């Protein structure tokens, strides 16, 4: 289950960043409830930093601060590789540009933040997926001063692949990517793209033999009727009400 709530001149891009930074927005990824991790962006009065906590035996651990830089750190997401390594990605917003940064948890400690090795003026709103072949996939919206496009890269054998477009080149905005396994067990990326004078939900599916499929418009699903017995996950009390958060249940 995924739950969502509340970016080619630079003025418009900053506006999109502001919208994406609105309070109380979050995403939940749910599986068999064994353990929970929450990552979030929180203001310290000067800028936004990334924090994380894990629930163990019903208790949340003391929050750990991941970032300490001169950036507004937003849009955190968490994924767990097939080897058990936790990957934390986020957008680092600076006056000079926007980059995707990440940290890994190994041996019970978080690594120093690193910047995704790409040459783009702006790379924002990352989404991640660990596949069954040991790869960690990352998608984001990126540009070099024009409209955003949707890019992907994957990490395997201690290296990131060169970033590539998922969709055909165009001159319109493509934003807000998400990546997951679809009902057929294939890797699928969904995003919002401007087509035929309107923003539409689009999708592309990946296979090892043919790469990414031609984009298809997604038909809006029927309204989700929540089971009365299904409850919203309980968030930690220390999570600020004005934070962006990502909760992973596994």
Protein Blocks (a to p, Z undefined) as FASTA:
>chain_A
ZZddddddfklmmmmmmmmmpghiacddddddfbccddddddehjaccddddddeehiac
ddddfbdcdbdcehiacdddfkopacdddddddfkbccddddddeehiacdddddddddf
bdchiaddddfeopacddddddehiacdddddddeehiacddddfbdcdfbdcehiaddd
dfkopacddddddeehiacdddddddfklopaddddddddddddddfklccddddfklcf
kbccddddZZ
